[in-house]
């Protein structure tokens, strides 16, 4: 297909997605980069930009102050005054969001925090998807690249929308079920075992790798860690660069996960040695994350753990002391930042070699 035909197809697709004649004319005059920006804007979020922000809020029939605060909480900057930036989908979203939070009886601070949490998670998914899309084609001609992007959007976005809803509902079911099983350590807290695992010598290793090799290392690490945690019956709370945080309802489950992690992420498998810190006690669940002294203790233990070893706190040791699967030995007390002197314990499998004496 010749260049004129490709350009005509791109312009037609943009028009069908909601770009008006003024947008298309301006992009045509400015050049191929402007056309690529229109593709990014309209193919991933189609709809004619009909309303200024004030007009969109008025059409939604919601309180302006609440709507603007909600928009910012969702992670979107307010468009310049007078710019037609809102679509019918934006109007509907404001109606749905404000109606949802009003029906649930949440005060504004809580509803805005919920919006921030949901938006941050969605943004992470979106940027991760974009990392893949960016490598979809090696085409250097921007018009042809735009045409390929349009085809990709048409082929994948409807299925991706459906998959995201499915995964959210599945995760919501799992989170609700887990919440029912958690025993309160005290009001506002839950008793869990929390672990941190990170790659030792990561800083020095990262200096030796080119960007692509480093990306492959991190991708492999997070994938292997996620598999070990989920297969072991735990929950992956978050990833933080070369570190993962996980939780489990029982200390025995968390300990098994820790052993699986050290085995799955090892020099024999192409990774720097892993180290794990594990603590058990009351935590404060908040916005999908966990907070409190137990979390801090697990995080400090991983810092002082030797490569390819697992350190646990006293409460985890007491939970596991009669478990025949594990060998637990005390190590010298350590001064842990913000926590004072703490005596950790080293965890190994019975008959195994996780960690060094």
N, C-alpha and C positions, 0 to 999 in steps of 0.2 A: 504494500500500500504506500503511495507516495506521500510526501510531507503535507501537502495541502489537504489530502483526504484525512490524514491522521489529525491535523489541526481542526478540521471541520467536525470530526467525531468528538474530539475533546470539548470543543465549544458547545456542541449539542448536548453532551452529557452534563456540562456545567449549567446550561440553561434549564434542563429538566430538573436539576438538583436545587434550583432556586436562584442562581446568579442572574441579576438583571442585566439589561443591555448596557447600562452605564458601567457596571463592574467589568463586563466583557470587553467593552471598548477601551476602557482604561488599561486593562491588562494587555490587550493587543498592542496598544501604543507603547507601553512601558517595556514589553519584551517577555521572553520565555520565563524568567524567574517570577514575574508577577503572575503569570498563568499557573505556575506550579503552586504558588500560594493560594490561588483560588481553588485549585484541586484539593489541597490539604484542608481548606476551610469548608468547602461545600460537599465533598464526597463523603467525608466522615461524619458531618453533621448537616444534612441537607435541610433546605427550607429557606424561603425568601426572607430576607432581613427586612421586615416591614415596619418595625416600631423602634422608637427611641426607648431608653430604659423607663423613663417616666410614663410613656404611652403604654408600654408593656405591662407595667405595674397597674396602671389604671384599668386596662382591659382585663387583667386577672382579678380585679376587684378585691385586692388585699391591702393591708396596711403598708404604707410606703416605707416607713422606718424599719418595720420587721422584714419586709421584702428585701430591702437593700442590705441589711445585716445578714440575712440568709444567703444572698447572692455572694457576698464576700466570704462567708463561712464555707461555702461550697468551693472556694478557691478561685473564683473568677473576678478579675478587676472590673470595676465599673467602666463602661465605654464612655468616651467623651460626650459631653452634653450635646444633644441634638443629633448624634450619629444613629442611623438606623441599624441597629445591631441585634435586635430581638426578633425571634421567629415565633410562630404559633406554638411550637414545642416548648420554647422558653416560658411563654405565658402559662401553658398548661402545667409545666413543672412547678412554677411558683404557686399555682392554685393547689396542686396536689401536696406539695411540701408543707405549706402553711396549714392546709386543712388537716393533714396527718398529725402534725404536732399539736394542733388545737384539740383534735379528738382524743389524743392520748393524755391530754392534761399536763404535758410537760411545760415547765416554765421556759422562758426564752433562753436563758443561759444553757440549760440542758439540751434544748432542741438545737441550738447553734453548735454545741459541742458534738452532738450526734452528726450533724451535717458535715462538720470538719472531718470527723473520723471516716465517714463514708466517702467523702470526696478524696481524702488522702489515699485511701485504699484504691479507689477507682483510678486516680492519677498514676499510681505506681503500676497498675495493670496496663494502662494506656501507654506509658513510656516504655514498659517492657515489650509490648506489642510493636511499638515503633522501632525498637532496636532490631527486631526481626524484619519488619517491612523495609527498613533502610537497606538491608542486604538482599532484598528480593530480586533486584535487577542490577546488572552492570551497565545498563544503557546510559550513555552520557548525553544523548540528545534529550533536552528537557521536555519537548512536546511528546516524543515517543515514550519517555518515562512516565509522563502524565497519563497517557493512554493506558499503559500497563497498570498504573495505580488505580485508575477507574475500574478496570476489569477486576483487579484484586478486591477492591471495595465491594463491588457488586456480587462477587463470588463468595466472600467470607463474612461480611458484616452481619447479615441476618442470622447466620449460624452462630457467630460469636455472641450476639445479643442473647440468643436463646441459651447458650452454654453458660454465660455469666449468671443469668437468673437461676439456672439449675444448680450451679455450684454454690450460690449464695444460700438457696433453700436447704441444700444438703448440709452446709456448714452451720446454718442456724439450727437445724434439727440436732446436730451433734453437740453444739454448744448448749442447747437447752437441756438435753439429756445429761450432759456432764454436770451442769449446774445443779441438777436434782440430786446428784450423787455426792456433791461436795459437802463435807461436814464443816460447819462454822467453828473456827478456832475461837473467835469472839465476834461480837456484833460488827458487821461490816467487813469481815475478813473470811477467808476460806483456807483450809489446811491443804497444802499441796507440796509435792516435791518439785523443786525448780533446779534446772541445770543450765550451765553455760559451757559451750565447747568452742575452742578456737584453735587455729593453726599456729603452732609454735614456729618461731623463726620466720614468720610471714614477711616482716619488713625486709629482711635481707634477701629472701627468696624473690620477692616482688621486684627488687632492683635488677635481678639477673634475667628477668623475663621481658619479652616485648609485649606491647599492649594486647595483642591477640592471644598470646600464651597465658598472660595473666587473667584475661577474661575467661579462657577455657578452664583455668585452675579454679577460679571462684565459682563458675557455673557447675563444674563437676563436684566441688565441695558441697555447695548448697543442695544439689540434687541428691548426693549420697547421704548427706545428713538428714534431709527431709524423709527419704525412704526409710532410714533406720529408725527415726523417731515415730513415724506413722505406723510402720510395720510392728514396732514394739508396743503400740498402744498408747503413745503419748501424743502431745500436741506441740507442734512447732509454733512458738509464740511470735518469733520474729528473727530475721537475719540482720546482722550488722557488719557488713563487709566480710571479714574473715572469721566471724563469730556467729554462732546460732544460740538462741535461747529456747528452751523447751520446758514443758511441765508434764506431770503425771499425777494421777490421783493417789497412787501408792508409791512408797519408797522403793519397794522391790521392782516395780515396773520401771521406775526412773533409773535404777541401778543397772538393770538389764539393757536399757537403751544406751546408757553410758558405755557399757562394755561393747555393744554393737558398734557404736560410733568410733571407738578407738580401733576396732578391728577393720571397719569399712574405710576409714580414712587414715592411711598409714603409708610410710615410705614404700612398702612393697606394692602399693597400688598407685604410686606416682604422686603422693601428697607429702608435705611436711608432716611430722608427727603431730597428733592431736593431743590436747589436754582438756580435762573436764573438771568442773567444780559443781558439786551437788549439795543442796541444802533442803531441809524439810521444816515446815512450820506455817504460820499464818501469813497470808499474802493479801494484798488489796487488789482485786480485779478492777480494772478501769479501762474502758474504751478498747477492749481486746488485749490490753497489756497487763502486766503484773507488777506490783510495787511492794515495798516494805523491807524490813530487816532481812527476812529470809532470802529475798532476791539479791540484796546487797551482799549478803554472806556468800551465796553461790558465785556471784561475780568476782568477789575478792579471792575466793579459793582457786578459781581457774587461773588467776594471775600468778599465784605462787606454786601451782602444780608443775611438776617436771614434764618434759615432753613424753607423750605416750603413757600418761598416768591419769588416775582419777582420784581426786580428793573429795571427801564428804565431811559433813559436820557431825556433831555429837548426836543430834536428834535422828539423823538418818542412820547413824551407826546403831543407835538403840532400836530402831525399827527393824534393822537387818541382822541383829546379833545372833538370832537363832535360825537364820535362813541358811540352809546347807549349800546354796548355790554360790555363796560369796565368802571370800577370805578378806578379813578386815584387820588392819594393823595400825596402831597409833604412830604418828610421826611427831617430831618436836613441835612445840607450840610456835605459832607464827604471829607476828604483829601485822594485823590487817587494817588497812587504812579506814578510819572512821569507825572501827569495831573493836580496837584494842587487841590484846593477846588472845588467840583462839587456838585450841588444839585440834588439828584436823586428823582424819584417818584416811589411810590409803585403801582403796577398794580394788580387789582382783577377783577373777573367777577362781573357784576352787580348782587347784591343779593347773591354773593358767599362768600367764605372764604379763598381764596388763599392768604396766607401770614398773618402775625400778625401785629397789629398796633404798 
